[in-house]
Amino acid sequence: MPTEIMPLPERVESLASSGLTTIPKEYVRPESERDSLGDAFDEAMKLNSSGPQVPVVDLAGFDSPDEAVRAKCVEELKKAAEDWGVMHIVNHRIPLELIDRVREVGKGFFDLPVEQKEKYANDQASGEIQGYGSKLANNESGQLEWEDYYFHLIFPEEKTNLSLWPKEPEDYIEVTKEFAKELRVVVTKMLSMLSQGLGLESGKLEKEIGGMEELLMQMKINYYPKCPQPELALGVEAHTDVSSLTFLLTNMVPGLQLYYGGKWVIAQCVPDSLLVHIGDTLEILSNGRYRSILHRSLVNKERVRISWAVFCEPPKETIVLKPLPELVTEAAPAKFPPRTFKQHIQHKLFKKTQEDFTSPK
């Protein structure tokens, strides 16, 4: 790795710890984006039992010997995927002790001095996005996000590059590898349930996005420092995930907002759960029956928020994504043109149209 790295932009953590009381203009969101912006804790307090809340799906039902219980569990997941496109899952069978260790090693890395973390800096200009980084001003507004992050591929194990993983804390690699293996089992279970929810064979969706050999799991640890003006900033701007599924673990500090029912709703923190997003890829394959929901991240004045997002992605070029033929009818024509995953990313990031693409092979 390079021995001397000039961080661009300045790490948000460094800004936050400098004692500033107003944030730099590059982090101030346009007025059009400030609807429901505010301190994440204040927004979470406003969410009461009468307001819309992200559904909770208990996966224990899917392991029942009772067929009716399994069917009810699939139906609950299907409804959440169609209505919200996001859900908390409990009884996922990942050991809670392991999840606590994932939190510990991720926090342990970000507790290191910034100078030490810079040894792991990525080089976005050269296309190397794995490593420690901050958002570059490559969006149309030129605005920056109030977060630093660490990004790397965690599964399949044979495709990972451990030289790009943090060596500190010393058990980071061991813990993260074990978490990846456990989570991969949950990925298969979720895809099986979602396939059944569409009336398809249980292995259909997983096969369509690459299976055990080609489906990639990329982890992004998001570090959101305290912010003196949370009503003006965003940790992550509004977007939908390009993935098939995204699994989210947090340090139980609120911040995730979802655009549901025509307004921004903050997600509650549910102990011992993982939050799961339906991504664009499953929205395409399901011909829009499953929803990839718009979401963003708030920040707050009081506590650092850390989240661990694992994006489950199909291979970039070897699979053509399009609505499954079984789900396309005269009454429900195909809503999405055929695209590779790489083409879909280009469409999202660079607003490329179908005419800009060569025909997928």
SEVODREN-767682 format. One line per field, with one value per residue (C-alpha): residue number from 1; x, y, z. Coordinates in Angstrom, 1 decimal. Each point is the difference from the previous one (the first is absolute). Example, Ala and Ser with C-alpha at 12.3 -4.5 7.8 and 13.67 -1.06 7.14 Angstrom:
<sites>
resi 1,2
X 12.3,1.4
Y -4.5,3.4
Z 7.8,-0.7
</sites>
This chain:
<sites>
resi 1,2,3,4,5,6,7,8,9,10,11,12,13,14,15,16,17,18,19,20,21,22,23,24,25,26,27,28,29,30,31,32,33,34,35,36,37,38,39,40,41,42,43,44,45,46,47,48,49,50,51,52,53,54,55,56,57,58,59,60,61,62,63,64,65,66,67,68,69,70,71,72,73,74,75,76,77,78,79,80,81,82,83,84,85,86,87,88,89,90,91,92,93,94,95,96,97,98,99,100,101,102,103,104,105,106,107,108,109,110,111,112,113,114,115,116,117,118,119,120,121,122,123,124,125,126,127,128,129,130,131,132,133,134,135,136,137,138,139,140,141,142,143,144,145,146,147,148,149,150,151,152,153,154,155,156,157,158,159,160,161,162,163,164,165,166,167,168,169,170,171,172,173,174,175,176,177,178,179,180,181,182,183,184,185,186,187,188,189,190,191,192,193,194,195,196,197,198,199,200,201,202,203,204,205,206,207,208,209,210,211,212,213,214,215,216,217,218,219,220,221,222,223,224,225,226,227,228,229,230,231,232,233,234,235,236,237,238,239,240,241,242,243,244,245,246,247,248,249,250,251,252,253,254,255,256,257,258,259,260,261,262,263,264,265,266,267,268,269,270,271,272,273,274,275,276,277,278,279,280,281,282,283,284,285,286,287,288,289,290,291,292,293,294,295,296,297,298,299,300,301,302,303,304,305,306,307,308,309,310,311,312,313,314,315,316,317,318,319,320,321,322,323,324,325,326,327,328,329,330,331,332,333,334,335,336,337,338,339,340,341,342,343,344,345,346,347,348,349,350,351,352,353,354,355,356,357,358,359,360,361
X 0.0,1.2,1.9,-1.2,-3.7,-1.6,-3.6,-2.6,-2.3,1.0,-1.3,-3.3,1.2,2.8,-2.5,-2.4,2.8,1.4,-2.6,-1.8,-3.5,-1.1,0.5,1.9,-2.2,0.9,-2.0,-3.1,-2.8,-2.1,-3.2,-2.0,1.5,-0.5,-3.6,0.0,3.8,0.9,1.7,-0.5,-0.9,-2.6,-1.5,0.0,-1.9,-2.7,-0.7,-2.7,-2.1,-2.6,2.4,1.3,2.7,2.3,-1.5,1.7,0.1,0.8,1.9,-0.5,-3.3,1.9,1.8,-3.2,-1.0,-3.6,-0.6,-2.7,2.5,2.6,-2.5,-1.1,3.6,0.6,-3.2,1.2,3.3,-1.7,-2.3,2.9,2.0,-3.0,-1.2,3.2,2.9,1.8,-0.5,1.6,0.7,0.2,1.0,2.4,2.2,3.2,1.5,-0.6,3.4,1.5,-2.0,1.3,3.6,-0.7,-1.0,3.0,2.6,-1.6,-0.1,3.5,1.3,-1.8,1.3,3.6,1.5,-0.8,3.7,0.0,-3.1,1.5,2.3,-3.1,-1.2,-1.6,0.8,-3.2,1.7,1.7,-3.2,1.1,-3.0,0.8,1.4,-0.4,-1.6,-2.4,-2.5,1.5,-2.1,-1.0,-3.8,-1.8,-0.3,3.6,-1.1,1.9,-1.4,0.6,1.7,3.3,-0.1,1.9,-1.0,1.1,-1.1,-0.7,-1.4,0.7,3.1,2.1,-0.7,0.9,3.3,1.0,2.8,-2.7,-1.6,0.8,2.8,-1.1,-1.7,1.9,-3.2,-1.8,0.7,-0.9,-3.3,-1.0,0.7,-2.2,-2.8,0.1,-0.4,-3.0,-1.6,0.3,-2.3,-2.6,0.3,-1.0,-2.9,-1.3,0.3,-1.8,-2.9,-0.2,0.0,-2.9,-1.8,0.0,-1.4,3.4,2.3,1.9,3.4,-1.1,1.1,3.4,0.7,-0.9,2.5,3.0,-0.5,2.7,2.8,-0.6,-2.2,2.3,-0.4,1.5,0.2,0.0,0.5,-1.5,1.4,-2.2,1.7,-1.9,-1.2,-0.6,-2.7,-1.9,-2.9,2.2,2.0,-0.5,2.1,-1.0,-2.2,-3.2,0.4,-1.2,2.5,1.1,0.6,-2.3,-0.2,1.7,0.4,0.5,1.3,0.4,1.4,-3.7,0.3,-3.0,0.6,-1.5,-2.9,-2.3,-2.3,-3.3,-3.5,1.2,2.1,3.3,-0.4,2.9,0.6,-0.2,2.9,-1.1,2.3,1.5,-1.2,1.5,-1.7,-0.3,-0.5,-1.4,2.4,-0.5,1.0,-2.9,-2.4,1.0,-0.2,-3.4,-1.2,-0.7,-1.9,2.7,1.0,3.4,-0.8,1.6,2.0,2.6,1.9,-0.4,2.7,-0.2,1.8,0.3,1.4,2.1,-2.0,1.6,-1.8,1.2,-1.7,0.6,-1.0,-0.8,0.8,-0.2,3.1,0.4,0.0,-0.8,-3.7,-2.7,-2.6,-3.6,-3.4,-0.4,-2.2,-2.3,-0.9,-0.6,-3.6,-2.2,-1.5,3.5,2.4,3.8,0.8,3.7,2.3,2.6,3.3,3.1,0.7,2.9,-2.4,-2.5,2.6,1.0,-3.6,-0.4,3.3,0.3,-3.6,0.8,-3.0,-0.6,1.2,3.4,0.5,1.1,-2.3,0.9,1.6
Y 0.0,3.6,1.4,3.5,0.8,3.4,-0.5,1.6,1.1,0.6,-2.7,0.8,-1.3,2.6,2.7,-1.1,-0.2,3.4,1.9,1.6,1.3,0.5,-2.6,1.0,1.0,-3.2,-2.0,2.2,-1.6,2.0,1.3,-2.3,-3.0,1.3,-1.4,-1.9,0.6,0.4,-1.7,-3.8,-0.4,2.8,-1.7,-3.4,1.5,1.3,-3.6,-1.4,-3.1,1.7,0.8,-2.3,-2.3,-2.4,-3.5,-2.7,-3.5,-3.0,-2.5,-2.7,-0.9,-1.0,-2.7,-1.5,-3.6,1.4,0.8,2.6,1.8,0.1,1.3,2.8,1.0,0.2,2.1,2.4,0.5,0.3,2.7,2.0,-0.3,1.2,2.8,1.4,-1.7,-0.1,-2.0,-1.0,-3.7,-1.7,-3.6,0.0,-2.5,2.0,-0.3,3.3,-0.3,0.0,3.1,1.8,-0.9,1.4,3.3,-0.1,-0.5,2.6,2.6,-1.0,0.9,3.4,0.6,0.1,3.4,1.3,-0.1,-3.7,-0.6,1.8,-3.0,-1.7,2.9,-0.9,1.7,0.8,1.9,-3.2,-2.0,-1.8,0.5,-2.6,1.5,3.0,3.0,3.0,1.1,1.9,2.9,-1.9,0.5,2.8,2.3,-0.4,-0.6,-2.2,-2.5,0.1,-3.4,-1.9,-3.7,-3.3,-2.1,-3.5,-3.3,-2.6,-3.0,-2.3,-0.5,-1.1,3.4,2.1,2.0,-0.1,2.5,2.6,-1.0,1.8,-1.7,1.9,-1.0,-3.3,-2.2,2.1,-2.4,-3.1,1.5,1.4,-3.2,-1.9,2.5,-0.2,-3.8,0.3,2.8,-1.9,-2.7,2.6,1.4,-3.4,-0.2,3.4,-0.6,-3.3,1.6,2.9,-2.4,-1.9,3.3,0.5,-3.5,-1.2,-3.0,0.8,0.1,2.2,3.5,-1.2,-1.7,3.1,2.2,-2.3,-2.7,-0.9,0.3,3.5,2.0,2.5,1.4,3.5,1.5,3.8,1.1,3.5,2.3,3.1,2.4,2.4,3.0,3.5,0.8,-3.3,2.0,1.0,-3.2,-3.6,-3.0,-1.6,1.7,-1.4,-3.1,-3.5,-2.9,-1.6,-3.3,-3.0,0.1,2.3,-1.1,2.7,-0.3,3.1,1.1,0.7,3.7,1.1,1.7,-2.0,1.8,-1.6,1.7,-1.7,1.2,3.3,1.0,-0.7,-2.5,-0.9,-3.7,-1.1,-2.0,-3.6,-2.0,-3.2,0.7,0.6,2.5,-1.2,2.1,-1.3,1.4,1.0,-3.4,-1.8,2.8,-0.6,-3.9,0.2,2.5,2.6,-2.2,0.3,3.6,1.6,2.9,3.4,0.6,2.4,0.3,2.8,1.1,1.3,2.2,-2.4,-3.4,-1.5,-2.4,-3.0,-2.3,-3.2,-0.3,-3.2,0.2,-3.2,0.6,-2.1,-0.2,3.2,-1.4,-3.7,0.2,2.0,1.4,0.2,-0.8,-3.7,-1.4,-1.7,3.4,1.8,-0.2,2.0,1.6,0.5,0.8,0.3,3.2,-0.1,-0.5,-2.7,1.2,-1.4,1.0,2.2,1.7,0.6,1.6,2.3,0.9,0.9,1.9,1.7,0.1,-2.1,-1.1,-3.3,1.5,0.6,-3.7,-2.6,-3.0,-2.4,-3.2
Z 0.0,-0.5,2.9,-0.5,-0.7,-0.3,1.1,-2.2,1.3,3.6,2.2,1.6,3.3,0.0,-0.7,2.7,2.6,-0.8,2.1,-2.9,0.7,-3.6,-2.7,-3.3,-2.8,-2.0,2.6,0.0,-1.9,-2.5,1.5,-2.2,1.9,3.5,0.4,3.3,0.6,3.6,2.9,-0.4,3.7,-0.3,-3.0,1.7,2.9,-2.3,-1.2,2.2,-0.1,-2.1,-2.8,-2.8,1.1,-1.9,0.3,2.1,-1.5,2.3,-2.1,2.6,-1.7,-3.2,1.9,1.4,-0.9,-0.4,-3.7,1.0,2.3,-2.7,-2.6,2.5,0.4,-3.7,-0.4,2.7,-1.7,-3.5,1.4,1.5,-3.2,-2.1,2.3,1.6,-1.8,3.4,3.1,3.3,0.3,3.4,0.8,-3.0,1.8,-0.2,3.6,1.8,1.6,-3.5,-0.9,3.1,-1.0,-3.5,1.7,2.2,-2.8,-2.3,2.8,0.9,-3.4,0.0,3.5,-1.4,-0.7,-3.5,-0.9,0.8,-2.1,-2.9,-0.6,-1.3,-2.2,-3.3,-3.3,-1.6,-2.9,-1.1,0.4,3.3,2.1,2.7,3.1,2.3,-1.7,0.0,-2.7,-2.9,-1.5,-3.1,0.3,-2.0,3.0,1.0,3.6,2.4,2.5,3.7,0.2,-0.3,-0.9,-0.6,-3.0,-1.0,-1.5,2.7,-2.0,-1.8,2.1,-3.0,-1.7,3.0,0.2,3.6,-0.7,-0.2,3.3,3.3,2.0,3.1,2.2,-0.4,0.0,-2.6,-2.8,1.9,1.3,-3.4,-1.8,2.4,-0.2,-3.8,0.0,2.5,-2.0,-3.3,1.5,0.8,-3.5,-1.5,2.5,-0.9,-3.7,0.3,1.9,-2.4,-2.9,1.5,0.6,-3.7,-0.6,-1.3,0.9,3.2,-1.8,-2.9,1.1,1.4,-3.3,-2.0,1.9,-0.1,2.7,2.5,-2.5,-1.4,2.4,1.7,3.5,0.4,3.5,0.6,3.6,0.2,2.7,0.7,2.4,2.2,-2.0,1.4,-2.6,-0.7,-1.4,-3.0,-0.7,-1.1,0.9,-3.4,-2.5,-1.4,-2.2,-0.7,0.3,-3.3,1.8,0.1,3.8,2.6,3.6,2.6,3.5,2.2,3.4,1.0,-0.7,-2.2,-3.4,-2.9,-1.7,-2.5,-2.5,0.7,-0.6,-1.5,3.0,1.7,2.8,2.4,0.7,3.6,1.5,0.7,2.3,-1.3,-3.5,-3.4,-2.3,-3.6,-3.1,-3.3,-2.6,-3.7,-1.2,1.7,-1.0,-3.7,0.3,1.7,-2.7,2.7,2.4,2.6,0.8,0.1,2.4,0.0,3.2,1.6,3.3,2.5,2.5,3.6,2.5,2.8,-1.1,-2.7,-2.2,-1.6,-2.5,-1.7,-3.5,-1.9,-3.7,-1.7,-3.7,-3.2,-2.2,-2.0,-3.6,-0.3,0.9,-1.8,2.5,-1.2,1.3,0.4,-2.9,2.6,1.3,-3.3,-1.4,-2.3,3.1,1.6,-2.9,0.7,1.8,-0.4,-3.1,0.0,1.6,1.5,3.6,-1.3,-2.4,2.8,2.1,-2.9,-0.5,3.7,0.4,-3.4,-1.2,-3.0,-2.1,-1.6,-3.3,1.5,0.5,-2.5,0.0,2.8,-1.3
</sites>
